[in-house]
Structure formats: C-alpha cells, structure tokens
Amino acid sequence: MEQANANAQEIHRHAVAENAHYGYLCCRVIVEEGQPFDFILEEVNSGYEELISLKNVAGRRLSDAMSGIAESNHGFFEKLFEVVRSGAPGRFDEYFERLNKWYDFSVYSPQEGRVVALFYDITGRKELQRALLESEERFRSLFEDHSAIMIVLDPEAGNIVDANQAAADFYGWGVDELRVMNIFDLNSSSYEAVQKELEIWKAMEQRSMTFRHRRADGSIRDVEIFGKKISISGRDLVYDIVHDVTLRNRLETVSQMRIRLLEMEKNHSVEELLQSAIDEVEWLTESSFGFGYLMDDDQASFTHESYSTKTFLLMSNVEKRDVPFPLSKAGLWADAVRDRRAVIHNDYLSLRPHKEMPEGPVLLMRELVVPVIRNGITMAILGVGNKPFDYDQSDVTWATTLADQAWDIIERKVNEEKEQKLHSQLQHSMKMEMIGQLAAGVAHEINNPLNFIILNEYNLHDDFNDLRELMGHYRSLIDKIEQFPLLAEEVGWLRAKERELDVDDLLKSIPETLEKSKIGVERIKSITHSMRSYSYTNSLEQLTSLDLNKAIHEALIIAKSEYLYIATIALELQELPLLLCDSSQINQVILNLIINGTHAIESQKRSSPGQIEIKTWATAEQLFCSVTDDGPGLREEVKSRIFEPFFTTKDPGKGTGLGLNISYDIIVKKHHGTITVDSPPGNGVTVTFSLPVRYAIQPPVHS
C-alpha cells in the first residue's frame, strides 16, 4: 500500500496541481498515546496555497500551518480522523472563520494512517443560499446575474421553470430553450430513476445530489446539485445550484483505478488487469465497448487480447482471436501502432476498406484508439467505440492518461509472468536435458550387454542347428545297431532316456524359445534406439532432417508404459517428405500430445481402454499431424486458455501447465507453424499442428 500511496500522489501532482481552482492535500495522522490528535501535511498543490492563502506548508503540522484551526474547527479534525479510522470516503462542507470562507471537501483514505482531500471554494454558493432566504426579490437579481449554474424546477412534473445565463452557457441551449425543457431532457439516467428522484422532493426541503447531465452537443458531464425548496407566488418549486464536477471525478477515477490495479496485481492475470483498465477508459469516454492488446517484442504482432466487461457480454458467442496475431491482419485501429498516435474514426462505416471487430452484435460506428508508448516503442493499445457523439481531444487526453497510468502496473505483471515462464521453461529444459542424458547413459549401458546377448543368441541358434543335425545322425545310427542282440540293453536305455528327456519336444521348443528371445532382444534394441533419439538436442541454427512418421513410432515406444492399459493406438500415417527442423523439439511435442491424451482418458476411470488416433498428411504448403483422444473434452472457457503458461486441467500436483505452452512455443514461435485445439462437446480433444513445407526435403526411402 506504500506503493499505492506513492502512485496516487504522483497522479495528483501531475493532474490536480495543474487545476489550481481545486485544492489538494495529503496528510499523515500523528498519533500520541494511541490517539490521533493532528496531521502532517505531506503534499499540497498550488490550488491549496491559493484557496487557503498559505505558502510552503508541506512538512508542517496542520494545526501549525493553519493557526487556531484545531480550536475553531475541531469538528473538521474529527471528520478527517473518522475517514482514516473507517476507511470510508467522506463528503462535507466546512466554514473557516479565520478565512471567512466555505469549502466543499471530498475525502478518502488511500492507506492506513493517511488521508487525501480534494476541495474547492463554495463561499459564493453559501452566500447565495443565505441571500435566497433573505429576499425573494434579491434572489431574482442574483439568479439571473450570478456566475453559478442555476435552474428552477417544478418537482411535480420535472419541468424547468427558469434558468440563468450560466446554465445556458453550460448546457448549450439558450435560456428560453431551457425554460420549455424537462429535467428528463438533461438527466442521462433512466426515466424511472429520474421519476424516483422527483418523488423524494415531496418529503424533502433541501438536499444535495449527483447526476450525469447531457448537454446540447451530446456530451455528458458529472454534476453535483444543491437543491432547496422555495415558494414563489405560492408555488412550491425546487431551486438547484449545479456544479460541474467532471474534472474532479475523472481525477478521482484515475487515482482509484491505479490503486485498484495495484491491489489486483498479485492475484490477477495480465488479461484481467487489462480488462479492468479498458472498463475505466470505456466508462470515462462514455463508450459502449472497449478492447485492448499488448504488442509483441517484434512490433509486428499482438499478444494478450482482452475486451471490456460490457463487450464480453455483447459478444458472448464470439471466440477471441488466436494470439499472437499479426499487425497486418488488424483493422484500421492498428494505425495507432503504425503511426504511434491516437486514432479517431467518428464515421467508421464510411471508411473503405475497413475491418470490423470480431463478428457479433456490435456494429462499429465510432472508435478511439490510443497507444501506450515508452522510449518511442508502442507497448500496447487501448480502444473504445460507439460513444453516442463524436470523440474529441478531451477523450484522447483522458484515455491516454488512464492507459499510461495502468500500463506501469500491467507491464510489471507482464515481466513477472515472462520471468516465471522463462524460469519454469529453463527448469523444464534442464529436466529434459537430464532425462536425455540419463536416457543416453541407460541406452549405452544396456547396449553393451545387449550386444553380447545378440551375439550369444546368434551363436546359440547356429549351435542348436548343429546339435539337431548331430541328433539326427545319432538316431539313425541307433536304429541300425538296435538289430544287434548284444547291444539291446544299451539301446533300450537310450530309448528310455529320450522319452524321459522328451527330446522331440526339446527339439521343437528350443528354436521357438530362441526366436522369442530374438524378438525380445529386438524390442530392447528399438527402445534403446528411441531413447538415444530423445537424448539428442539441437538448435534451430543446427537443423536436422526428421521423418515425422518414424518420430511418431518412436514416441509411442517411449510412451507405451503410459498408455498400455489406458488406450489403444490407431495410426493413419500418409507418406511425408523429410522435415528440416529441431528434431528433439518436435519429438518432445509429439510425446507431450500422446501423454496428454492418455491422461485425459485415464481421468475418466473407464472399465475399458479408450482410443488415441494419430494422423499425418501433407498439402503443397504444410505438413500436418493430429492427435485425437476420446476423453472428456474441454469446456469453452478452458479451451480459450489451453496454451497459457501454468494453466492445467489436471488435479493439483499432477500437471505443470507447461506441456502445451512449450509445444505452442516450439511449433509457432520456433518453427513458424500452427497449433490448434478442437473439442466438440463430449467428443474428446484433437490437437493439430502444422509445419511449413519450406522446411521439407526429399522423401524418405522406404525398404
């Protein structure tokens, strides 16, 4: 909150200080023996010094800077203390006898122990109120000539009975025009809301109110009204003094938005912070929808798309664009990026050719887009549209102010997420490298004894063939010597021994056993070969050729222990050219997709295996690979976030949320391909990636 206070002060230094007719002060409470008793003036603006007629007061006690105030205006101190204690904003008038002036104070506490006040001189208004009570005739003179905005209403029907020249100057209609209008013509609230306000006057004599009033040019202004019942010629009317508080409210909006974003920063995403900022710009410019994008480092594409809350409701069935998306495909609003300036289109439909917002119920009539620029580089853009009347330079000023104030916080969150992602990717890469090294070591260690086994198996096969041939000769010889009576006993013993050893069965089973051993050895050999493939690491500066179909087979060997009892595999692999790529990274993507599909099916706890279908095909420009599982599928709100870093649908502790994010980075950013997710309701998930054919080389030779 110290940072929030500093930021709030910064806003007021640059904005409020330039509007000297408003006073601004920021105080810190002094506490002794557990009780507040005074304030330190930490910061004031030039308006304070002019309105209070005091100079160089920063750093002094309030009671010292304004001698006698603690005694003459004890209630003023108590009101400030109460705002600090409760944290609830306050609004009150205060008369300072030493200055013989009345002031209107708006007070809030930006953090514990501090209070900020905006105030202005209302002495004239108070004198006018007193004058009204003193003389009805004098009222007419003051009413017509006074610089304050004044109107008189009939509370029964809301008709404007009278208005002074100041009101005509403010609203943009002549006095005679105002006298035949109704308060409904000025108030931007609904008919029901205005009617309710009129009903309140039946039981009230005086009150203060805040509204948003419409002027002749269509602009909306925030007004504060002090109203009092008066009787003229026996007729009960309401006399209103109108004060334009638009500037004050906008300054408060900027300050409050920054504090709110600071509070959101820790637990909200970049998109949520961006959306909150867009909401404020939309409200401040009286627009009906808003959008925003952050620029990628290449200044040629956008990242982190977001829309205002109101726009999301209007476009609930519209999918967000895939980000990053290129600047070249953006609409006319992208001129704000190209030209590094605010862009206003007050007659959008007349512009040809033009590109609309994503299709939906929003028809773009007017738009304002402001860039956020740092060191000559466009960092982000915020856009709003469909203000009821034309955007002007005032809208540009306030939209730019809000965008600039929000950007410092959003940028810090962007950098934080980048660092977190980079750290996690580095850990993931180190883990993969360690696994690769381990796989290479294991494969090497297995290969040494495996070579002996292969050699021994080969020798055993030859030896057994020799032994079987020798057994044939022995049996032929025994058949011949069986005719000699003297050797009958020995021959019988040999016959019995053959039956005991089941020699015929051995002659049949031993070669079968050797053949099975050979299959097992070849299986081990293919696994070690695949492990070695996954141990290689390349860079895009050292591309290698890859047979995508072969990579899929090797990935299935590595992942077999994962899917063996979970899913069956269906392959539909078309013949493809070799691909020039970082083969270790493409291997990693394929393995990630197979394991993700397996985990999705496993999450359903089925009684029978599911299915993972893998397809490859090619066009003249792209090589494609899709991995489809028949698991539970994805909800729409999950689908839109599936490539975000650290976002996972798995139970806590069972997923890092980096697999698909890293796959996206490998395919899109490092190999200039595409990757998409399709999930029809209840029909599993299909992840499809493509790689440009310009990386392809001659087709592999198949034996």
Secondary structure, DSSP 8 states (H G I E B T S, - for coil): -HHHHHHHHHHHHHTGGG-TTSEEEEEEEEEETTEEEEEEEEEE-HHHHHHHT--S-TTSBHHHHTTTHHHHTHHHHHHHHHHHHH---EEEEEEETTTTEEEEEEEE-SSTTEEEEEEEE-HHHHHHHHHHHH-HHHHHHHHHH-SSEEEEE-TTT-BEEEE-HHHHHHHSS-HHHHTT-BHHHHB-S-HHHHHHHHHHTTS-SEEEEEEEEE-TTS-EEEEEEEEEEEEETTEEEEEEEEEE-HHHHHHHHHHHHHHHHHHHTTTS-HHHHHHHHHHHHHHHTT-SEEEEEEE-TTSSEEEEEEE-HHHHHHTTT-----SSEEGGGS-GGGHHHHTTS-EEESSGGGSSS---SSSSS-----EEEEEEEETTEEEEEEEEE--SS---HHHHHHHHHHHHHHHHHHHHHHHHHHHHHHHHHHHHHHHHHHHHHHHHHHHHHHHHHHHHHHHHHHHHHHHHHHHHHHHHHHHHHHHHHTT-GGGHHHHHHHHHHHHHHTHHHHHHHHHHHHHHHHHHHHHHHHHHHHHHHHH----TTS-EEE-HHHHHHHHHHHHHHHHTTTEEEEEEE-----EEE-HHHHHHHHHHHHHHHHHHHHTT--SS-EEEEEEEEE-SSEEEEEEEE-S----HHHHTTTTSTT---S-TTS--S-HHHHHHIIIIIIT--EEEEE--TTS-EEEEEEEEGGGB-S-----
